[in-house]
C-alpha cells in the first residue's frame, strides 16, 4: 500500500483506509506534498464522523467529551454555509449554528468555556441548548438575540458576552489566503482618508511571542490562516486536540472536572494529539482547494444591478476583486477588513482586537447558493433576503444605506437581484 504516516490512536490506519478506497499509493515525502491524493484524503477526513474514546475503531476516536458536531461536514454541508433554522421554541435545528462565549480579554466563560456545547459523550451532560429570540420589526425584518436554555452547569456569568454565529461556506478560502497582507493594509490606508465614514481596519492579532499578524478568516477576522481556523474548529467544536490546541479535553473548563477526566483519544509518544499534522494539513489543503463560486446569472439585468451596486457604494467594502500573490485576482466581494456596522448588528461579545459592533466584510461570492439553500444571511442568519440584509447595515455603512434607500423600487430590486446572483 506504500507509506502511511504514523498517526495517534492508529490514525495511520485511518489514512490507509482512505488509500484503499481510492486505490492510490502515497509515497513518503520529506514534508507533506499536498497533491491530488492528499486532497482526496482531506475530503474524506473533512467528511469523517469521529466517535468518542475509547472505541474499537481507534483510528476514528477522540470526539469530545463536549462537542457541537461529529464532523466538519455536519456544520459545512457540501462545503457550504449551514442553515440557521430554529423550531417553534426558538431552539436551533441541526448543526452549524454555534454560540460563542467570551470576555474582552479573550478568555471564555469560567464554567462553559468559549462555546456552548450541545452534545456530550455518554456519561456527561451537554452544556445546554442553543436558541434564538426573534423580534419582529415594523418594516418586516426580525431582530435576533441569543437565548441559551437548559444550562446544565448553572447560569452563565453575567459578564460573559454572547455571539450567535452561522458556519460559513468554505468556497474561495484558498483564494482569500492568497491575498497579500500589503493589499489589506493599502485598502485600510485608502479608506482612512475617506470623508464618508467608511474606514475599515485590518485586524491585528498579537502572538504570545509579541509578533503581530493580520487576521482575515472568521466573522471577525480572528484567524490569520486556514490552518489555525481549522485547528480551532477541531478543538472547540469537535473537542479534539491539535498541534495548535493540545489539551485533550477540548473546551472543557477546570470547573467541569468530570469532562476533563473522561476518556480521550490515544496520542502517540511523538505527537500526542488526536488530530496530528498529517490530518490537519490534508483537511486544510482540501478547504484551500475549494474554488471561488461562479455567479449564478449574467445578462443585462445583472449588469444594471452591478452598476447600482457600485453607484451607491456597496463595492467600497464588498470589493469585487482583490489582488493575489499569484498575480491574479480573487473575486470574493470583500475587503477582508473590520467595519463598525452599528448597534443593529452588534452582539454582547467584545474580544481582543474586535468590538461587539465590528464585523469583517462578509464575502458575497456564494450568496446565490446560500439563498438557494434557505440558510439565512448575515452572521446569525436573521436576514431572509438580500434586501433584509442590506437594511441591517448601519455604522460605517449608514451613508451607503441612505443612497440605497433613495433608489426607486425597481432599482432596489435590480441591485438585490445582482447580489443574489453572486
C-alpha positions as CSV (number, residue, x, y, z in Angstrom):
1,X,0.0,0.0,0.0
2,X,3.0,2.3,0.3
3,X,3.9,4.7,3.1
4,X,1.3,5.8,5.6
5,X,2.1,8.4,8.3
6,X,2.3,7.2,11.8
7,X,-0.7,8.8,13.5
8,X,-2.0,8.9,17.1
9,X,-4.5,6.3,18.0
10,X,-3.9,4.2,14.9
11,X,-4.7,7.1,12.6
12,X,-2.1,5.9,10.2
13,X,-4.7,3.1,9.6
14,X,-7.3,5.8,9.0
15,X,-5.3,7.3,6.2
16,X,-4.5,3.8,5.0
17,X,-8.3,3.1,4.8
18,X,-8.7,6.1,2.6
19,X,-5.9,5.0,0.3
20,X,-7.5,1.6,-0.1
21,X,-10.8,3.3,-1.0
22,X,-9.1,5.5,-3.6
23,X,-6.8,2.7,-4.9
24,X,-3.9,5.1,-4.7
25,X,-0.4,4.8,-3.2
26,X,1.2,7.5,-1.1
27,X,4.9,7.7,-1.1
28,X,6.9,9.2,1.7
29,X,7.8,12.9,1.2
30,X,10.2,15.0,3.3
31,X,7.2,17.2,4.1
32,X,3.6,16.6,3.2
33,X,3.3,17.2,-0.6
34,X,-0.3,18.2,-0.9
35,X,-1.2,16.7,-4.3
36,X,-4.5,15.3,-5.7
37,X,-4.3,12.3,-3.5
38,X,-3.9,14.5,-0.4
39,X,-7.0,16.4,-1.4
40,X,-9.0,13.2,-1.7
41,X,-7.7,12.2,1.7
42,X,-8.5,15.7,3.1
43,X,-12.1,15.5,1.7
44,X,-12.6,12.1,3.3
45,X,-11.3,13.4,6.7
46,X,-13.4,16.5,6.3
47,X,-16.5,14.3,6.0
48,X,-15.5,11.7,8.6
49,X,-17.7,11.3,11.6
50,X,-15.5,11.0,14.7
51,X,-16.5,8.9,17.7
52,X,-15.8,9.1,21.4
53,X,-12.9,7.3,23.0
54,X,-12.2,4.5,23.8
55,X,-13.6,2.9,20.6
56,X,-12.8,-0.3,18.8
57,X,-12.1,1.9,15.7
58,X,-9.3,3.8,17.4
59,X,-8.5,5.5,14.1
60,X,-11.7,7.4,14.4
61,X,-11.9,8.2,18.2
62,X,-11.2,11.2,20.3
63,X,-14.5,13.1,19.9
64,X,-15.5,15.4,22.7
65,X,-16.0,14.9,25.7
66,X,-18.2,18.0,24.9
67,X,-18.8,18.9,21.3
68,X,-21.1,20.7,18.8
69,X,-20.7,18.3,15.9
70,X,-19.2,15.0,14.9
71,X,-17.6,16.1,11.6
72,X,-16.5,19.2,9.7
73,X,-19.1,18.4,7.0
74,X,-22.0,18.4,9.5
75,X,-21.5,22.2,10.0
76,X,-20.4,22.8,6.4
77,X,-22.8,20.6,4.3
78,X,-21.4,20.1,0.8
79,X,-18.7,22.6,1.9
80,X,-21.4,25.3,2.1
81,X,-23.0,27.5,4.7
82,X,-25.0,26.0,7.5
83,X,-28.7,26.7,7.7
84,X,-29.8,28.9,10.5
85,X,-33.1,27.2,11.4
86,X,-34.9,27.3,14.7
87,X,-38.0,25.4,15.9
88,X,-41.2,27.0,17.4
89,X,-39.5,27.2,20.8
90,X,-36.5,29.0,19.3
91,X,-34.2,26.0,19.7
92,X,-31.6,25.5,16.9
93,X,-32.3,22.7,14.5
94,X,-29.4,20.7,13.1
95,X,-25.7,21.7,13.2
96,X,-23.7,24.6,12.1
97,X,-25.0,27.4,14.4
98,X,-22.8,27.9,17.4
99,X,-22.9,30.2,20.4
100,X,-19.6,31.9,21.1
101,X,-18.9,32.8,24.7
102,X,-16.2,35.2,25.8
103,X,-14.8,38.2,27.7
104,X,-12.9,41.3,26.4
105,X,-9.6,39.7,27.4
106,X,-10.2,36.7,25.0
107,X,-11.0,34.2,27.7
108,X,-14.2,32.2,27.8
109,X,-16.8,31.8,30.5
110,X,-15.3,30.4,33.7
111,X,-17.6,27.4,33.6
112,X,-18.8,26.9,30.0
113,X,-15.6,28.0,28.1
114,X,-15.6,29.5,24.7
115,X,-18.6,27.6,23.2
116,X,-21.9,26.3,24.5
117,X,-21.6,22.7,23.6
118,X,-24.9,21.0,22.7
119,X,-23.6,17.4,22.7
120,X,-21.6,15.2,25.1
121,X,-20.1,11.7,25.3
122,X,-22.1,9.0,27.3
123,X,-21.9,9.8,31.0
124,X,-21.7,13.6,30.6
125,X,-24.4,16.2,30.2
126,X,-24.4,18.6,27.2
127,X,-23.9,22.1,28.3
128,X,-27.3,23.4,27.0
129,X,-29.5,24.2,24.1
130,X,-28.6,27.0,21.6
131,X,-31.6,29.2,20.9
132,X,-32.6,32.5,19.5
133,X,-35.2,35.1,20.4
134,X,-36.5,36.8,17.3
135,X,-38.3,40.1,17.5
136,X,-40.5,41.3,14.6
137,X,-39.8,44.9,13.5
138,X,-42.3,47.2,11.9
139,X,-40.5,47.1,8.5
140,X,-40.8,43.3,8.3
141,X,-37.2,42.5,9.5
142,X,-36.6,40.4,12.5
143,X,-34.0,41.2,15.2
144,X,-32.3,38.2,16.7
145,X,-30.6,37.6,20.0
146,X,-29.0,34.5,21.5
147,X,-31.3,32.7,24.0
148,X,-29.5,29.6,25.5
149,X,-31.5,27.3,27.7
150,X,-31.4,24.1,29.7
151,X,-28.0,25.1,31.0
152,X,-26.6,22.0,32.8
153,X,-23.8,23.6,34.8
154,X,-25.5,26.6,36.3
155,X,-26.0,30.1,35.0
156,X,-23.6,31.8,32.6
157,X,-21.6,34.6,34.2
158,X,-23.4,37.9,33.6
159,X,-20.1,39.3,32.3
160,X,-19.8,36.7,29.6
161,X,-20.6,38.1,26.1
162,X,-22.6,36.0,23.7
163,X,-22.5,35.9,19.9
164,X,-24.6,33.6,17.7
165,X,-22.7,32.6,14.6
166,X,-23.5,30.5,11.5
167,X,-20.8,28.3,9.9
168,X,-20.0,30.0,6.6
169,X,-19.4,28.4,3.2
170,X,-15.8,27.5,2.6
171,X,-15.6,28.1,-1.1
172,X,-12.8,30.5,-2.1
173,X,-10.9,30.3,1.2
174,X,-7.7,29.4,-0.7
175,X,-8.1,32.5,-2.8
176,X,-8.7,34.5,0.3
177,X,-5.4,33.2,1.8
178,X,-3.6,34.2,-1.4
179,X,-4.4,37.9,-0.9
180,X,-1.2,39.6,0.5
181,X,-1.2,41.5,3.7
182,X,0.1,44.5,1.8
183,X,-3.2,44.7,-0.1
184,X,-5.3,44.8,3.1
185,X,-3.1,47.5,4.5
186,X,-3.3,49.5,1.3
187,X,-7.1,49.4,1.4
188,X,-7.0,50.3,5.1
189,X,-4.9,53.3,4.4
190,X,-7.1,54.3,1.4
191,X,-10.3,54.1,3.5
192,X,-8.7,56.1,6.3
193,X,-8.6,59.1,4.0
194,X,-12.3,58.9,3.1
195,X,-14.7,61.5,4.3
196,X,-17.9,59.4,4.0
197,X,-17.5,57.4,7.2
198,X,-16.1,54.2,5.7
199,X,-12.9,53.4,7.5
200,X,-12.2,49.7,7.7
201,X,-9.2,48.3,9.5
202,X,-7.2,45.1,9.3
203,X,-7.5,43.1,12.5
204,X,-4.1,42.9,14.3
205,X,-3.5,39.7,16.3
206,X,-0.7,39.7,18.8
207,X,1.1,36.4,19.2
208,X,2.5,35.2,22.6
209,X,6.0,36.0,21.3
210,X,4.9,39.6,20.5
211,X,4.6,39.2,16.8
212,X,1.6,40.9,15.2
213,X,-0.2,39.2,12.3
214,X,-3.2,40.2,10.3
215,X,-6.5,38.2,10.7
216,X,-8.8,37.6,7.7
217,X,-10.7,34.3,8.4
218,X,-13.9,34.2,10.5
219,X,-16.8,36.5,11.1
220,X,-14.5,38.9,13.0
221,X,-11.2,38.0,11.2
222,X,-10.0,36.2,14.3
223,X,-7.6,33.9,12.3
224,X,-4.7,34.7,10.0
225,X,-4.8,31.4,8.1
226,X,-6.9,28.4,7.3
227,X,-4.8,26.1,9.4
228,X,-5.4,28.0,12.6
229,X,-9.1,28.3,11.9
230,X,-9.4,24.6,11.2
231,X,-7.4,23.6,14.2
232,X,-9.6,25.8,16.4
233,X,-12.7,24.2,14.9
234,X,-11.5,20.7,15.7
235,X,-10.6,21.8,19.2
236,X,-13.7,23.8,20.2
237,X,-16.4,22.3,18.0
238,X,-15.4,18.6,18.0
239,X,-13.4,18.6,21.2
240,X,-10.3,17.2,19.6
241,X,-6.7,18.2,20.3
242,X,-4.4,19.5,17.5
243,X,-0.8,20.7,17.2
244,X,-2.1,24.2,17.9
245,X,-4.5,23.4,20.7
246,X,-3.1,20.4,22.6
247,X,-5.5,19.9,25.6
248,X,-7.2,16.6,25.0
249,X,-10.4,17.7,26.7
250,X,-11.2,20.4,24.2
251,X,-13.3,23.3,25.6
252,X,-13.9,21.6,29.0
253,X,-13.0,24.1,31.7
254,X,-11.4,23.4,35.1
255,X,-14.9,23.7,36.6
256,X,-16.0,20.7,34.6
257,X,-13.9,18.1,36.3
258,X,-15.8,15.1,35.0
259,X,-15.4,16.3,31.5
260,X,-11.6,16.6,31.9
261,X,-11.4,13.1,33.4
262,X,-13.4,11.5,30.7
263,X,-11.5,9.2,28.2
264,X,-9.7,10.9,25.4
265,X,-8.3,9.7,22.1
266,X,-4.9,8.0,22.2
267,X,-2.0,10.2,21.3
268,X,1.4,8.6,20.4
269,X,4.7,9.5,22.0
270,X,5.8,11.6,19.1
271,X,2.8,13.9,18.6
272,X,0.4,13.2,21.4
273,X,-2.7,14.8,19.9
274,X,-5.9,13.5,18.4
275,X,-5.7,15.4,15.2
276,X,-2.0,15.4,14.2
277,X,-0.4,17.5,11.5
278,X,-0.8,14.7,9.0
279,X,-4.6,15.0,9.3
280,X,-4.8,18.8,9.8
281,X,-2.7,19.6,6.8
282,X,-4.8,17.5,4.5
283,X,-8.1,19.0,5.7
284,X,-6.5,22.5,5.3
285,X,-5.4,21.6,1.8
286,X,-8.9,20.3,0.9
287,X,-10.5,23.5,2.1
288,X,-7.9,25.7,0.3
289,X,-8.7,23.8,-2.9
290,X,-12.4,24.8,-3.0
291,X,-12.9,27.3,-5.8
292,X,-14.3,30.8,-5.7
293,X,-18.1,30.5,-6.5
294,X,-19.1,31.4,-10.0
295,X,-22.1,33.8,-10.3
296,X,-25.4,32.0,-11.0
297,X,-26.6,34.5,-13.6
298,X,-25.5,37.1,-16.0
299,X,-27.0,39.5,-18.7
300,X,-28.3,43.0,-19.0
301,X,-30.4,42.9,-15.8
302,X,-27.5,41.7,-13.8
303,X,-25.3,44.4,-15.3
304,X,-27.8,47.1,-14.3
305,X,-27.7,45.8,-10.8
306,X,-23.9,45.8,-10.8
307,X,-23.9,49.5,-11.8
308,X,-26.2,50.3,-9.0
309,X,-24.1,48.2,-6.6
310,X,-21.2,50.4,-7.4
311,X,-23.0,53.7,-7.5
312,X,-24.5,53.5,-4.0
313,X,-21.1,52.5,-2.6
314,X,-21.6,48.8,-1.8
315,X,-18.4,48.0,-3.6
316,X,-16.3,50.2,-1.4
317,X,-16.3,47.4,1.2
318,X,-17.6,44.4,-0.8
319,X,-14.8,44.9,-3.3
320,X,-15.5,42.8,-6.4
321,X,-11.9,41.6,-6.6
322,X,-8.7,41.6,-4.5
323,X,-5.2,41.1,-5.9
324,X,-3.4,37.8,-5.1
325,X,0.2,36.8,-4.6
326,X,0.0,34.7,-7.7
327,X,-0.5,37.8,-9.8
328,X,-4.2,37.1,-10.3
329,X,-7.4,38.4,-8.6
330,X,-9.8,36.8,-6.1
331,X,-13.4,37.7,-7.0
332,X,-14.7,37.5,-3.4
333,X,-16.6,40.8,-2.9
334,X,-14.9,41.7,0.3
335,X,-12.1,43.9,1.6
336,X,-11.4,41.5,4.5
337,X,-11.4,44.4,6.9
338,X,-13.3,45.0,10.1
339,X,-16.0,47.7,9.9
340,X,-18.3,49.2,12.6
341,X,-21.7,48.0,11.4
342,X,-23.8,49.9,14.1
343,X,-25.9,48.9,17.0
344,X,-28.4,46.8,15.0
345,X,-25.8,44.1,14.2
346,X,-23.9,44.4,17.5
347,X,-23.9,41.5,19.9
348,X,-22.6,41.4,23.5
349,X,-19.2,39.9,22.8
350,X,-16.1,42.1,22.8
351,X,-12.9,40.4,22.0
352,X,-9.2,41.4,21.7
353,X,-8.9,43.4,18.5
354,X,-12.6,43.5,17.6
355,X,-15.5,45.3,19.3
356,X,-19.1,43.9,19.5
357,X,-20.3,46.1,16.6
358,X,-17.4,45.3,14.3
359,X,-17.6,42.6,11.6
360,X,-15.2,41.6,8.8
361,X,-16.8,42.4,5.5
362,X,-18.6,39.1,4.5
363,X,-17.6,37.8,1.1
364,X,-20.7,38.0,-1.2
365,X,-19.3,35.3,-3.6
366,X,-21.7,32.4,-3.0
367,X,-24.7,34.3,-1.9
368,X,-26.8,32.6,-4.6
369,X,-26.0,29.2,-3.0
370,X,-27.0,30.5,0.5
371,X,-30.3,31.8,-0.9
372,X,-31.0,28.5,-2.7
373,X,-30.4,26.6,0.5
374,X,-32.5,28.9,2.5
375,X,-29.8,29.3,5.1
376,X,-30.5,32.9,6.1
377,X,-27.9,35.7,5.6
378,X,-25.7,37.7,8.0
379,X,-23.6,36.3,10.8
380,X,-26.6,34.8,12.7
381,X,-28.9,34.0,9.8
382,X,-31.6,36.6,10.7
383,X,-31.9,38.1,7.1
384,X,-34.2,36.1,4.8
385,X,-33.5,38.1,1.7
386,X,-30.8,40.3,0.3
387,X,-33.0,43.4,0.9
388,X,-33.3,42.5,4.6
389,X,-29.5,42.0,4.8
390,X,-28.9,45.4,3.3
391,X,-31.4,47.1,5.6
392,X,-29.4,45.9,8.6
393,X,-26.3,47.8,7.5
394,X,-25.5,50.7,9.8
395,X,-22.5,52.4,11.3
396,X,-19.9,53.0,8.6
397,X,-22.4,51.8,6.0
398,X,-25.1,54.3,7.0
399,X,-24.3,56.6,4.0
400,X,-24.5,53.7,1.6
401,X,-27.8,52.6,3.1
402,X,-29.2,56.1,2.7
403,X,-28.2,56.1,-1.0
404,X,-29.8,52.6,-1.4
405,X,-33.0,53.8,0.3
406,X,-33.2,56.7,-2.2
407,X,-33.4,54.3,-5.2
408,X,-36.7,53.5,-6.8
409,X,-38.3,50.2,-6.0
410,X,-37.2,48.9,-9.4
411,X,-33.6,49.9,-8.8
412,X,-33.6,48.3,-5.4
413,X,-34.9,45.1,-6.9
414,X,-32.2,45.2,-9.6
415,X,-29.4,45.7,-7.1
416,X,-30.7,42.9,-4.9
417,X,-31.0,40.6,-7.9
418,X,-27.4,41.3,-8.7
419,X,-26.2,40.4,-5.2
420,X,-28.5,37.3,-5.2
421,X,-26.7,36.2,-8.4
422,X,-23.3,36.1,-6.9
